[in-house]
């Protein structure tokens, strides 16, 4: 098979929570579909690379079935090596061309094509859509991401500059460096506050130190942004329809001023989505599709939460916070930062989830915990503070802001540091390579220091705390050993447990 640019310059695999079976099942169910649960699903990924997105899911759901297809034979070979090392037999990686491959007659509950559609020729784009329509199960969900308009126009400013500057350079190893030189040349020519500088710096953000990303994205031969409605027209022609965006908050109108919000909400759903792209100058979409003929209702109802799990990473800034009190409460989230909640239901829900099992709580149990929290210290407080509004709107508002999570799977990671702490073989493998790790709640976590990476690599479950400290001291450079102590080791282990990186 012909060598591809991805064989010449490797694009390292990565897990995308927004394209996971868990996320697709969750959003399918929230929108009214009878989506398969991740534990026994069938998932197909088109353009899977080395399987970096599929391997964590295959490990988490051993009864599910995963198939990945990619044209780059070197990436597939590397992925197969990882499968053999991890002993995975529920994931199959195949070398194949999307324009020609046949995944077989059995339908898939979920189909994923991340970072493919806009970066392949038009004939392959059509084939990708046809494959989704043919291979998707009756209640299945397809995830397709693509470069979006009108924001995609702006990204073509540095793209056109870099492709012009590197037009005579054939070596893919040399093109990214030359492309960056062209950008630096242009930035040196414009004043500090110029619109051109602001535009290019914004569009180049995220490409720093990632030559593989620059080469396969902005410098790619094909990079075709699409209007949302044109994408939907193509999906409709294949028998598919719009379900949702993979990021729930991307569909929210809450951030707009009242008159704008009311006008948007009065529009038909597809027209509203297109206007939001104009208002935000959206550059990238992660759109979910399902079969035509299914009733899709984005107005989430409480019965659809049956079988789903709620959790939060937010913690009250004050451990003794009382959600029934009138004052706003401050919370701290590891990714969203500090924020304040003043609405009684939001405060009570966040406190209930923070105090509950971080692996997940049922909606009914969360509702009961919220009702207890709002009773306050005395009956008169309950009468004053218990709101008439249901919990669901507060939950969805927090979910749209990524402050509360909703999952179709309940996680099984350890919630405390055991006598002989253990991380999964896959997490240890990623830590040894210095890559971001995928935790037990299907989130990505960048181990911030070499010391923490060395610690994770040692967590094979054979050492107690004293033995871990001895091994960590031996594995660390001399100038870092003095800072190691039983207390510092416990702090690091607690950090790993809090980030779902330990297993029972």
C-alpha positions in Angstrom: 0.0 0.0 0.0 1.2 3.5 -0.8 3.0 5.4 1.9 1.0 8.3 3.3 2.1 11.6 4.9 1.0 10.1 8.2 3.6 7.3 7.7 6.3 9.9 6.9 5.5 12.1 10.0 3.6 10.3 12.7 0.5 11.9 14.3 0.5 10.5 17.9 -2.8 8.9 19.0 -4.9 10.7 21.5 -8.1 10.0 23.5 -11.0 12.4 22.8 -13.6 12.2 25.6 -16.1 14.1 23.4 -16.0 11.3 20.9 -16.1 8.4 23.3 -18.9 5.7 23.5 -19.8 7.1 26.9 -20.3 10.7 25.5 -22.2 9.5 22.4 -24.5 7.2 24.5 -25.1 10.0 27.0 -26.1 12.6 24.4 -28.1 10.1 22.4 -30.2 9.3 25.5 -30.6 12.9 26.6 -32.0 13.6 23.1 -34.5 10.8 23.3 -32.7 7.9 21.6 -32.5 4.4 23.0 -28.7 4.5 22.6 -26.7 1.4 23.5 -24.8 1.6 26.7 -20.9 1.6 26.4 -20.4 -1.6 28.3 -21.6 -3.8 25.4 -21.6 -1.5 22.4 -20.0 -1.8 19.0 -17.9 1.2 17.9 -16.2 1.9 14.6 -13.6 4.6 14.2 -12.6 5.9 10.7 -9.2 7.4 10.7 -8.1 5.8 14.0 -4.4 6.3 13.7 -2.5 4.1 16.3 -5.7 3.5 18.3 -5.0 6.1 20.9 -8.7 6.9 21.1 -9.9 3.3 21.1 -7.5 1.6 23.5 -8.8 3.3 26.7 -12.3 2.4 25.8 -11.5 -1.2 25.0 -9.8 -1.5 28.4 -12.8 0.1 30.2 -15.4 -2.0 28.4 -14.1 -5.5 27.9 -17.5 -6.8 26.7 -17.8 -4.1 24.0 -16.3 -4.4 20.5 -14.1 -1.8 18.8 -12.9 -1.6 15.2 -10.4 1.1 13.9 -9.5 1.7 10.3 -6.7 3.9 9.0 -4.7 4.3 5.8 -1.3 4.7 7.6 0.1 1.2 8.0 2.9 2.4 10.4 0.3 3.8 12.8 -1.8 0.6 12.7 1.4 -1.5 13.3 2.3 0.6 16.3 -1.3 0.3 17.6 -1.2 -3.5 17.2 2.0 -3.6 19.2 0.2 -1.8 22.1 -2.8 -4.2 21.8 -0.4 -7.2 22.1 1.4 -5.7 25.1 -1.9 -5.0 26.9 -3.5 -8.3 26.0 -6.5 -6.6 24.4 -8.7 -8.8 22.2 -11.9 -6.7 21.8 -10.2 -4.1 19.6 -9.3 -4.7 15.9 -7.1 -2.3 14.0 -7.2 -2.5 10.2 -5.2 -0.8 7.4 -7.7 0.5 4.9 -8.9 3.4 2.7 -12.2 5.0 3.8 -13.0 5.3 0.1 -12.8 1.5 -0.4 -13.0 -0.3 3.0 -16.0 -2.5 4.0 -16.4 -2.8 7.8 -18.7 -5.8 7.4 -22.4 -6.4 7.6 -22.9 -6.0 11.4 -24.1 -2.5 12.3 -22.3 -0.3 14.8 -23.9 1.5 17.7 -21.4 4.4 17.4 -19.2 5.6 14.5 -16.5 8.1 15.0 -14.6 10.2 12.4 -12.5 12.8 14.2 -10.4 15.2 12.2 -11.1 13.5 8.9 -13.9 15.0 6.9 -12.4 18.4 6.1 -9.0 16.9 5.4 -9.8 14.4 2.7 -10.9 14.8 -1.0 -14.5 15.4 -1.8 -15.0 11.8 -3.0 -13.7 10.4 0.3 -16.0 12.8 2.2 -19.0 11.4 0.4 -17.8 7.9 1.0 -17.4 8.6 4.7 -21.0 9.9 5.0 -22.2 6.9 3.0 -20.4 4.5 5.4 -22.0 6.2 8.4 -25.5 5.8 6.8 -24.9 2.2 5.9 -23.1 0.9 9.0 -25.0 2.8 11.8 -27.3 0.8 14.0 -31.0 1.8 14.1 -30.6 3.8 17.3 -26.9 4.5 16.7 -25.0 7.8 16.9 -22.3 9.0 14.5 -19.7 11.6 15.5 -18.1 13.6 12.7 -15.8 16.6 13.4 -14.9 19.1 10.7 -13.5 22.6 10.1 -16.4 25.0 10.2 -17.3 28.2 8.5 -17.2 31.2 8.9 -14.3 30.8 11.3 -12.5 28.5 8.9 -12.0 31.5 6.6 -9.8 33.2 9.3 -7.6 30.1 9.7 -6.9 30.1 5.9 -5.0 33.4 6.3 -1.9 31.7 8.0 -2.6 28.5 6.0 -2.3 30.2 2.6 0.8 32.1 3.7 2.5 28.9 4.9 1.5 26.8 1.9 2.8 29.6 -0.4 6.1 29.8 1.5 6.7 26.1 1.5 5.4 25.3 -2.0 8.8 24.2 -3.2 9.7 22.1 -0.1 8.9 18.4 -0.6 10.4 17.0 2.6 7.5 16.8 5.2 10.1 17.0 8.0 11.3 20.4 6.8 7.9 22.1 5.9 6.7 22.9 9.4 9.9 24.8 10.3 9.8 26.7 7.1 6.1 27.5 7.6 6.8 28.9 11.1 9.6 31.1 9.6 7.0 32.6 7.2 4.6 33.3 10.1 7.5 35.0 12.1 8.4 37.0 9.0 4.8 38.3 8.7 4.5 39.1 12.5 7.7 41.0 12.4 6.2 43.2 9.6 3.1 44.4 11.5 2.7 46.6 14.6 1.9 45.0 18.0 -1.7 46.0 18.1 -2.5 45.4 14.4 -5.5 43.2 13.6 -3.3 41.0 11.3 -1.1 40.2 14.3 -4.0 39.4 16.5 -5.6 37.2 13.9 -2.5 35.2 13.1 -1.5 34.7 16.7 -5.0 33.5 17.5 -5.1 31.1 14.6 -1.7 29.7 15.3 -2.5 29.1 19.0 -2.3 25.3 19.7 0.3 24.5 17.1 3.3 25.5 19.2 5.8 22.6 19.4 3.5 20.3 17.4 5.0 20.0 13.9 3.0 16.9 13.2 -0.2 18.9 13.9 0.8 21.8 11.8 1.8 19.5 8.9 -1.4 17.5 8.9 -3.8 20.3 9.5 -2.9 23.7 8.2 -0.3 22.5 5.6 -2.4 19.6 4.5 -3.3 19.3 0.8 -7.0 19.1 1.7 -8.4 21.5 4.3 -12.0 22.3 3.4 -14.1 24.1 6.0 -17.9 23.6 5.8 -21.0 25.6 6.7 -23.1 23.7 9.2 -26.1 23.7 7.0 -24.1 22.4 4.0 -22.9 19.5 6.2 -26.4 18.8 7.3 -27.6 18.8 3.7 -25.0 16.2 2.9 -26.0 14.1 5.9 -29.7 14.4 4.9 -28.9 13.1 1.4 -27.5 10.0 3.0 -30.5 9.3 5.2 -29.1 10.9 8.4 -30.2 13.8 10.6 -28.9 16.2 13.2 -28.8 14.9 16.8 -26.6 17.3 18.8 -23.1 18.6 19.3 -20.7 16.5 21.2 -20.1 19.4 23.6 -23.5 20.0 25.3 -22.6 23.6 26.1 -21.9 24.4 22.4 -25.7 24.4 21.8 -26.5 26.7 24.7 -27.8 30.3 24.2 -27.4 31.2 27.8 -24.4 33.5 27.3 -26.2 35.9 24.9 -28.0 39.1 25.9 -31.8 38.6 26.5 -33.1 40.0 23.2 -30.5 37.9 21.2 -31.2 34.8 23.2 -34.9 35.1 22.8 -34.6 35.6 19.0 -32.2 32.6 18.7 -34.6 30.4 20.7 -37.5 31.3 18.5 -35.7 30.0 15.4 -35.9 26.5 14.0 -33.1 24.4 15.6 -30.9 24.0 12.5 -31.2 27.7 11.6 -30.3 28.6 15.2 -27.2 26.5 15.1 -26.0 28.2 11.9 -26.6 31.6 13.3 -24.6 30.7 16.4 -21.7 29.8 14.1 -21.9 33.3 12.6 -22.1 34.9 16.0 -19.1 32.9 17.4 -17.1 32.8 14.2 -17.0 29.1 14.9 -13.9 27.3 13.4 -14.6 23.7 14.4 -17.7 21.5 14.9 -18.1 18.1 16.5 -21.5 17.1 15.3 -23.6 14.0 16.2 -25.9 12.4 13.6 -28.5 9.6 13.8 -30.9 8.0 11.3 -33.7 9.9 9.8 -37.1 8.9 11.0 -36.1 8.9 14.7 -37.8 11.4 17.0 -35.0 13.8 18.2 -36.0 16.1 21.0 -33.3 18.3 22.6 -35.6 19.3 25.4 -34.2 16.9 28.0 -36.7 15.4 30.4 -36.2 13.7 33.8 -37.0 10.1 32.6 -34.1 10.3 30.1 -31.7 10.5 33.0 -32.7 7.0 34.2 -29.6 4.8 33.8 -27.2 7.8 33.6 -24.7 8.8 36.3 -23.9 12.3 37.7 -20.6 13.5 39.1 -18.6 16.7 39.6 -14.9 17.6 39.9 -15.9 20.9 41.7 -15.4 21.1 45.4 -16.6 23.7 47.9 -13.9 26.2 48.8 -15.1 25.9 52.4 -15.6 22.3 53.6 -18.3 23.4 55.9 -20.4 25.1 53.2 -24.1 25.1 53.8 -26.1 25.1 50.6 -29.3 26.1 52.3 -27.7 29.5 53.4 -28.7 32.6 51.4 -25.1 33.5 50.5 -23.4 32.4 47.3 -20.9 29.6 47.7 -17.5 29.5 46.1 -16.4 26.2 44.3 -13.1 25.2 42.8 -12.8 23.1 39.7 -9.5 21.7 38.5 -10.1 22.7 34.9 -12.8 25.5 35.1 -11.2 27.4 38.0 -13.0 29.1 40.8 -16.6 30.1 40.4 -19.5 31.1 42.6 -23.0 29.6 42.7 -25.9 31.6 44.2 -29.0 29.7 43.0 -30.1 27.3 45.8 -30.6 24.3 43.6 -27.2 24.7 41.9 -25.4 25.1 45.3 -27.2 22.1 46.7 -26.5 19.9 43.7 -22.8 20.7 43.6 -22.4 20.0 47.3 -24.4 16.8 47.1 -22.3 15.5 44.2 -19.0 16.7 45.7 -19.9 14.7 48.9 -21.0 11.6 47.0 -19.2 8.9 45.2 -17.0 10.5 42.5 -17.6 7.5 40.3 -21.2 8.5 39.8 -24.6 9.2 41.5 -28.1 8.4 40.1 -30.3 11.4 39.4 -32.9 10.2 41.9 -30.3 9.9 44.6 -29.0 13.4 43.8 -32.5 14.8 43.9 -33.0 13.3 47.4 -29.7 14.7 48.6 -30.6 18.1 47.2 -34.0 18.0 49.0 -32.2 17.1 52.3 -29.6 19.9 51.9 -32.3 22.5 51.2 -34.3 21.6 54.4 -31.8 23.6 56.4 -31.4 23.4 60.2 -35.1 23.9 61.0 -38.5 23.4 59.4 -39.0 27.1 58.9 -35.9 27.2 56.9 -37.2 24.4 54.7 -40.4 26.3 54.0 -38.5 29.4 53.1 -35.8 27.9 50.9 -37.3 24.8 49.2 -37.8 25.9 45.6 -40.8 25.0 43.5 -38.6 24.5 40.4 -37.4 21.1 39.5 -33.7 20.1 39.7 -33.3 19.4 36.0 -32.8 22.9 34.7 -30.0 23.6 37.3 -28.4 20.3 36.4 -28.4 21.0 32.6 -27.1 24.5 33.2 -24.1 23.2 35.2 -23.6 20.4 32.6 -23.5 23.0 29.8 -20.7 24.8 31.7 -18.7 21.5 32.2 -19.1 21.9 36.0 -21.2 18.7 36.3 -20.7 15.6 34.3 -23.3 13.2 33.0 -22.2 9.7 32.0 -23.8 6.6 30.5 -21.1 4.5 32.3 -20.3 4.3 36.0 -16.6 4.3 36.5 -14.7 1.7 38.6 -11.5 3.5 39.6 -10.3 3.6 43.1 -11.4 6.6 45.2 -8.7 6.3 47.9 -5.1 5.3 48.2 -4.8 1.6 49.0 -2.2 -0.3 50.9 -0.4 -1.2 47.6 -1.4 1.5 45.2 -1.8 0.5 41.6 -2.3 2.3 38.3 -3.4 0.4 35.2 -0.8 -1.0 32.8 -2.0 1.5 30.1 -1.6 4.5 32.4 1.9 3.3 33.4 2.8 2.8 29.7 1.7 6.4 28.9 3.5 7.8 31.9 6.7 6.2 30.9 6.4 7.8 27.5 5.7 11.2 29.0 2.3 11.3 27.2 -1.0 12.6 28.8 -2.7 9.8 30.6 -6.3 8.7 30.3 -7.8 8.3 33.8 -10.5 5.9 35.1 -13.3 8.4 34.4 -12.3 8.8 30.7 -10.7 12.2 31.1 -7.1 13.2 30.1 -4.6 14.3 32.7 -1.2 15.7 32.0 1.2 14.5 34.7 2.8 17.8 35.6 6.3 16.7 36.8 8.8 14.0 35.9 8.6 13.0 39.6 4.9 12.2 39.3 5.5 10.3 36.0 8.2 8.2 37.7 5.8 7.5 40.6 3.0 6.4 38.2 5.4 4.0 36.4 6.2 2.3 39.7 2.5 1.7 40.7 2.2 -1.9 39.6 0.5 -3.0 42.9 3.5 -4.8 44.3 4.8 -2.1 46.7 3.5 -0.6 49.9 4.2 3.1 50.8 7.7 2.4 52.3 8.7 0.3 49.3 7.4 2.9 46.9 9.4 5.7 48.5 12.5 3.6 48.4 12.0 2.8 44.7 11.1 6.4 43.9 14.3 7.7 45.6 16.4 5.2 43.6 14.7 6.3 40.3 15.1 10.0 40.9 18.1 12.3 40.2 20.3 13.1 43.3 19.2 16.7 43.4 15.5 15.7 43.7 15.9 13.0 46.4 16.1 15.3 49.4 12.5 16.6 48.8 11.1 13.1 48.9 9.5 12.1 52.2 6.6 9.9 53.3 4.4 13.0 53.5 5.2 14.2 50.0 4.6 10.7 48.6 1.2 10.5 50.2 0.3 13.9 48.7 1.2 12.7 45.3 -0.7 9.5 45.7 -3.7 11.4 46.9 -3.5 13.6 43.9 -3.5 10.5 41.6 -6.5 9.1 43.5 -8.4 12.4 43.2 -7.8 12.3 39.5 -9.1 8.8 39.0 -5.6 7.4 38.2 -5.6 4.5 40.7 -7.4 1.2 40.3 -8.5 -1.3 43.0 
